[in-house]
Structures are given as C-alpha cells and as structure tokens.
C-alpha cells in the first residue's frame, strides 16, 4: 500500500469541485487532461470549462502541476514545506477593443481576486481570410507559492472565484 502524493490529493479535490459545479449546471466542462511525463516524472492535470455555450465567450482552465523535485522530495520524505504543486488559472476569450478592455479586465480581476494572484495578460489577433476580426486575450493568474494539503479548503473558493470571473469577463466582452 502507498500513500497518495500531494498532487494526487489536490487533483481529487479539484476534480470534485469542478464536477460539482458542472452537475449543478453552473459551468460546462470543455476539456480535461491528466498527463504524466515518464521521462522526467512530472505530472500535470488540467480541466477547462465555460459558463455559457456561446462560441464567443471566455473559457477558463485550472492547471495543477507537480515537478519531479516535488515528487522525489515527498518520496524521500524531505522537508514537507518544500513539497507541493503549482496552481495556475488560465482564462482566454475574445475582445473587440485593445485600448481600454485589457485595463478594464485587469482592474476588475484584481478587485475580484483581492490582488492575491499575479495577473498577466497577452493579447493576440489571428490574421487571415477566415479570421473572426476579434482580438483574443489570454489571462494567467499565478500564485507565488506552491500549494499542498493545507490549501485544500481554498480550492472551493478558487473555483467559485474563477466561475465568477468568467461571468465578469463575458459581461466586459459584451460591452466592449
């Protein structure tokens, strides 16, 4: 018998939170990946979702990663405070205006998340005959520390805030 790793415990909780929101009809899961890099022994779990089935809406993804040093540290029973996982939240969607909308998005997300995660935005445009004439923003919310089982209670709030952020961004997108 073996003890599950921090990564496995957190993954189960994230999955449960996401699937509860999906079953309640609050979100729609659009993708799920559970990857193991056997060469490096790293793990990565991501689940993506939307709050609307419209094609021009924002989509979010929760990304949980464990690097080899985290897994090895746990197996070798190194100092527990050095072990954990990286949690990153990604949001992407269309915007019509690149002058005011990104600043609006930044300010509203910083307020919603109480300035806790670092928020980074990238704007891009797909050029070509079949392009939609939209700009797209990719927003990453990253935390400056690893998480472990001590943070399990925060995961429910994170999923709720991420869902609320999608509603907020869809509203900003409609009004831009």
VEXMIMI-879932 format. One record per residue: x, y, z of N, C-alpha, C, CB in turn; residue number from 1. Coordinates in steps of 0.2 Angstrom, whole numbers. Atoms other than C-alpha are relative to their C-alpha. Glycine has a CB too. Layout:
N
   n_X   n_Y   n_Z  ca_X  ca_Y  ca_Z   c_X   c_Y   c_Z  cb_X  cb_Y  cb_Z num
     X     Y     Z     X     Y     Z     X     Y     Z     X     Y     Z NUM
...
This chain:
176
   n_X   n_Y   n_Z  ca_X  ca_Y  ca_Z   c_X   c_Y   c_Z  cb_X  cb_Y  cb_Z num
     4    -6     0     0     0     0     4     6     0    -5     0     6   1
    -4    -7     0     6    18    -3    -5     6     1     3     1    -7   2
     4    -6    -1     1    35     2    -1     4    -6     3     4     6   3
     1    -4     6    -6    46   -12     5     7     2    -7     2    -1   4
    -4    -6     0     5    61   -16    -4     6     1     5     1    -6   5
     3    -6     0     1    79   -13    -4     2    -6     5     6     2   6
     3    -1     6    -3    81   -31    -6    -4    -1     5    -2    -6   7
     6     4     1   -15    66   -31    -5     2     4     2    -7     1   8
     5    -3    -4   -24    73   -16    -3     6    -2     3     1     7   9
     3    -6     2   -26    90   -23    -4    -1    -7     6     5    -2  10
     4     2     6   -31    83   -40    -7    -2     1     4    -5    -5  11
     6     3    -2   -45    73   -32    -5     6     2     0    -5     5  12
     5    -6    -3   -52    89   -23    -2     5    -6     4     4     5  13
     1    -5     6   -50   100   -39    -6    -3    -4     6     2    -4  14
     5     3     4   -60    87   -49    -6     0     3     3    -7    -1  15
     6     0    -4   -73    85   -36    -4     7     0     1    -2     7  16
     3    -7     0   -76   104   -35    -2     2    -7     6     5     2  17
     2    -1     7   -76   106   -54    -6    -4    -2     6    -1    -5  18
     6     5     2   -88    91   -57    -6     2     4     2    -7     1  19
     6    -3    -4  -100    98   -43    -3     6    -3     2     1     7  20
     2    -6     4  -101   115   -52    -3    -2    -6     6     5    -1  21
     3     3     6  -104   105   -68    -7    -3     1     5    -5    -4  22
     7     4    -1  -118    94   -61    -5     5     2     1    -5     6  23
     5    -5    -2  -126   110   -53    -2     4    -6     3     4     5  24
     2    -4     6  -127   117   -71     4     7     0    -7     1     0  25
    -4    -6     0  -115   132   -66     5     1    -5     3     1     7  26
    -5    -1     5  -102   128   -79    -1    -6    -4     7    -1     4  27
     0     6     5   -99   116   -94     7    -2    -1    -4     2    -6  28
    -7     2     1   -83   106   -94     1    -1    -8     2    -6     4  29
    -1     0     7   -75   108  -111     6    -5    -2     1     7    -3  30
    -5     4     1   -59    98  -109     3    -2     7     6     4    -4  31
    -3     2    -6   -49    88   -96     6    -4    -3    -5    -5     4  32
    -6     3     2   -31    82   -97     4    -3     7     5     4    -4  33
    -4     2    -5   -21    71   -85     6    -3    -2    -4    -5     5  34
    -6     2     4    -3    69   -91     5    -2     5     2     6    -4  35
    -6     2    -4    12    60   -84     6     0    -5    -1    -7     3  36
    -6     0     4    29    64   -91     5    -6     3     4     7     0  37
    -4     6    -2    38    47   -89     7     1     0    -2    -6    -3  38
    -7    -1     0    55    54   -94     2     4     6     2     4    -6  39
    -2    -4    -6    55    67   -80    -4    -1     6    -1     7    -2  40
     4     2    -5    42    60   -69    -4     6     3     4    -3     6  41
     4    -6    -2    32    76   -68    -8    -2    -2     2     7    -4  42
     7     1     1    13    77   -68    -4     6    -1    -3    -4     7  43
     4    -6     2     0    89   -75    -7    -2    -1     3     3    -6  44
     8     1     1   -19    90   -73    -3     6    -2    -3    -3     7  45
     4    -6     1   -30   102   -81    -7    -1    -2     4     4    -6  46
     7     0     1   -48   105   -83    -3     7    -2    -5    -3     6  47
     2    -6     3   -56   118   -94    -8     0     0     2     1    -7  48
     7    -1     0   -74   125   -93    -2     7    -2    -2    -2     7  49
     3    -7     1   -86   139   -98    -6     0     4    -2     0    -8  50
     6    -1    -3  -101   146   -91    -6     1    -5     0     7     5  51
     5    -1     5  -110   148  -107     2    -4    -6    -1     8    -2  52
    -2     4     6  -111   138  -123     1     4    -6    -5    -6    -1  53
    -1    -4     5  -110   153  -134     8    -1    -2    -1     8     2  54
    -6     1     3   -95   152  -146     5     6     2     0    -1    -7  55
    -4    -6    -1   -89   170  -142     0     1     8    -2     6    -3  56
     0    -1    -7   -87   168  -123     7    -2     3    -5    -4     4  57
    -7     2    -3   -72   166  -111     0    -7     3     1     5     6  58
    -1     7    -2   -66   149  -106     6     0     5     2    -5    -5  59
    -5     0    -5   -56   145   -90     3    -7     0    -3     2     7  60
    -4     7    -1   -43   131   -86     3     1     7     5    -1    -6  61
    -4     0    -6   -36   126   -69     5    -5    -2    -5    -3     6  62
    -6     4     2   -19   119   -71     4    -2     7     5     3    -5  63
    -3     2    -6   -11   109   -57     6    -4    -2    -5    -5     5  64
    -6     4     2     7   103   -59     5    -2     6     4     5    -5  65
    -5     3    -5    20    93   -49     6    -1    -4    -3    -6     4  66
    -7     1     3    38    94   -54     4    -6     3     4     6     1  67
    -4     6    -2    50    79   -52     3     1     8     6    -2    -4  68
    -2    -2    -6    58    88   -37    -5    -1     6     4     6     0  69
     5     0    -5    42    89   -28    -2    -7     2    -7     4    -2  70
     1     7    -1    38    71   -31     5    -4     4    -2    -4    -6  71
    -6     3    -3    55    65   -26     1     2     7     7     1    -4  72
     0    -3    -7    55    76   -11    -5    -4     5    -1     7     0  73
     5     3    -4    39    68    -5     2    -7     1    -7     0    -3  74
    -2     7    -1    45    50    -8     6    -1     5     2    -3    -7  75
    -6     1    -5    62    53     1    -1     3     6     6     4    -4  76
     2    -3    -7    52    62    15     5     6     2     0    -5     5  77
    -4    -6    -1    62    78    13    -5     5     4     2     4    -7  78
     4    -5    -4    56    94    22    -7     1    -3     4     6     1  79
     7     0     3    37    94    19    -1     7    -3    -5    -2     5  80
     1    -7     2    37   113    17     2     2    -7     2     5     5  81
    -3    -1     7    47   112     1    -4    -4    -5     7    -3     0  82
     4     4     5    35    99    -7    -7     4    -1    -1    -7     3  83
     7    -3     2    19   104   -16    -1     0    -7    -1     7     3  84
     2     0     7    11   108   -33    -1     8    -2    -6    -3    -1  85
     1    -7     2    10   124   -43    -7     0    -3     5     2    -6  86
     7    -1     3    -8   130   -47     0     6    -4    -5     1     6  87
     1    -5     5   -11   141   -62    -7     0    -3     5     0    -5  88
     7    -1     3   -28   148   -68     1     4    -7    -4     4     5  89
    -1    -3     6   -29   152   -86    -7     2    -3     4    -4    -5  90
     6    -2     3   -43   162   -95     1     3    -7    -4     5     5  91
    -1    -3     6   -45   166  -113    -7     1    -3     4    -5    -5  92
     6    -2     3   -58   174  -124     1     6    -5    -5     1     5  93
     0    -6     5   -62   187  -137    -1     7     3    -5    -2    -6  94
     1    -7    -2   -61   206  -135    -1     4    -6     5     2     5  95
     1    -4     6   -66   219  -148     5     6     0    -7     2    -1  96
    -4    -6    -1   -55   233  -141     6    -1     4    -4     6     4  97
    -6     1    -4   -37   233  -136     3     6     3     6    -2    -5  98
    -2    -7    -3   -36   251  -130    -2     0     8    -3     6    -3  99
     2     0    -6   -47   250  -115    -2    -6     4    -7     4     0 100
     2     7    -3   -53   232  -112     5    -3     4    -3    -4    -6 101
    -5     3    -4   -37   225  -106     1     3     7     7    -1    -3 102
    -1    -3    -7   -35   238   -92    -6    -1     4     1     8    -2 103
     7     1    -3   -54   236   -88     1    -7     3    -6     0    -4 104
     0     7    -2   -51   217   -87     5    -1     6     3    -5    -5 105
    -5     0    -5   -35   219   -76    -3     3     7     6     4    -2 106
     2    -3    -6   -43   231   -64    -6    -4     3    -3     7    -1 107
     6     4    -3   -59   220   -62     2    -6     3    -5    -1    -5 108
    -3     6    -3   -49   204   -59     4     1     6     4    -3    -6 109
    -3    -1    -6   -38   212   -47    -4     1     6     5     6    -1 110
     5    -1    -5   -53   218   -37    -3    -6     2    -5     5    -2 111
     4     7    -2   -62   201   -38     5    -4     4    -2    -3    -7 112
    -5     4    -3   -46   192   -33     4     3     6     5    -3    -5 113
    -3    -3    -6   -41   204   -19     8     1    -1    -2    -3     6 114
    -7    -1     2   -24   207   -28     4    -6     3     3     6     4 115
    -4     6    -3   -19   189   -22     4    -3    -6    -4    -5     3 116
    -4     3     5   -13   180   -38     3     6    -5    -4    -5    -5 117
    -2    -5     5    -2   189   -51    -4    -1    -6     8    -2    -1 118
     4     0     6   -12   193   -66     4     2    -6    -6     4     1 119
    -4    -2     6    -3   193   -83    -5    -1    -6     6    -5    -1 120
     4     1     6   -12   196  -100     4     1    -6    -5     6     0 121
    -3     0     7    -7   193  -118    -6     1    -5     4    -7    -1 122
     5    -1     5   -17   200  -132     3    -3    -7    -2     8    -1 123
    -2     2     7   -16   192  -150    -6     0    -5     3    -7     1 124
     5    -1     5   -25   193  -166     2    -6    -5     0     7    -3 125
    -1     5     5   -27   179  -179    -2     3    -7    -5    -6     1 126
     1    -4     6   -25   186  -196    -1    -5    -6     7     4    -2 127
     2     5     5   -32   178  -212    -7     1    -3     1    -7     1 128
     7    -1     3   -47   177  -224    -5    -2     5     0    -4    -6 129
     5     3    -5   -56   166  -211     0     3     7     0    -7     0 130
     0    -2    -7   -52   176  -196    -7     4     2     6     5     1 131
     6    -2    -2   -66   182  -185     0     8     2    -2    -3     7 132
    -1    -7    -2   -59   200  -183    -1     2     7    -5     4    -4 133
     0    -1    -7   -58   198  -165     7     0     3    -4    -5     4 134
    -7     1    -4   -43   201  -153    -2    -6     5     2     6     3 135
     1     5    -6   -41   187  -140     5     2     5     2    -7    -3 136
    -4    -1    -6   -34   189  -123     1    -7     4    -3     5     5 137
    -2     6    -4   -25   175  -113     2     3     7     5    -4    -3 138
    -1    -3    -7   -25   179   -94     2    -6     4    -6     3     3 139
    -2     5    -5   -15   169   -82     0     3     7     8    -2    -2 140
     0    -2    -7   -17   170   -63     4    -5     3    -7     0     3 141
    -5     4    -3    -2   163   -54     1     2     7     6    -1    -4 142
    -1    -1    -7     1   161   -36     8     0     1    -4    -5     5 143
    -8    -1    -1    19   165   -29     2    -6     5     1     6     3 144
    -3     5    -4    20   149   -19    -3    -7    -2    -2     1     7 145
     3     7     1    17   130   -20    -6    -1     5     5    -6     1 146
     6     2    -4     1   123   -13     1    -7     2    -7     1    -4 147
     0     7    -2    -1   107    -3    -7    -1     4     6    -1     5 148
     7     2    -4   -15    99     8    -2     5     4     1    -7     3 149
     2    -6    -4   -15   114    19    -5     5    -3     6     4     3 150
     4    -4     4   -23   123     5    -7    -3    -3     4     3    -6 151
     6     3     3   -37   111     1    -7     4     1    -1    -7     3 152
     6    -4    -1   -50   122     9    -1     6    -4     0     3     8 153
     0    -5     5   -45   136    -3    -3    -1    -7     6     3     0 154
     1     2     7   -49   126   -18    -7     2    -2     1    -7    -1 155
     7    -1     1   -68   128   -17    -1     7    -2    -4    -2     6 156
     0    -7     1   -66   147   -16     3     2    -6     3     4     6 157
    -4    -1     6   -54   147   -30    -5    -2    -6     6    -4    -1 158
     4     2     6   -66   138   -42    -6     4     0    -3    -8     1 159
     6    -5     0   -81   149   -36     3     7    -3    -2     1     7 160
    -3    -7     3   -70   165   -40     2    -1    -7     6     2     4 161
    -2     1     7   -64   158   -56    -7     0    -5     4    -6    -2 162
     7     0     3   -83   155   -61    -2     7    -1    -4    -5     3 163
     2    -7     0   -87   172   -56     4     5    -5     0     3     7 164
    -4    -4     5   -73   179   -66    -2    -1    -7     8    -2     1 165
     2     1     7   -79   171   -82    -7     4    -1    -2    -8    -1 166
     6    -4     1   -96   179   -79     2     8    -1    -5     0     6 167
    -3    -7     0   -87   196   -76     3     1    -7     5     1     5 168
    -3    -1     7   -77   194   -92    -4     0    -6     6    -5    -1 169
     5     0     6   -91   189  -103    -4     6     0    -5    -6     1 170
     3    -7     0  -100   205   -97     4     5    -3    -2     1     7 171
    -5    -5     3   -85   215  -101     1     0    -7     7     0     4 172
    -1     1     7   -83   207  -118    -6     2    -4     1    -8    -1 173
     6    -3     3  -101   211  -122    -1     7    -1    -7    -3     3 174
     0    -7     0   -99   229  -118     6     3    -3    -1     2     7 175
    -5    -3     3   -83   232  -127     0     1    -7     7    -4     2 176
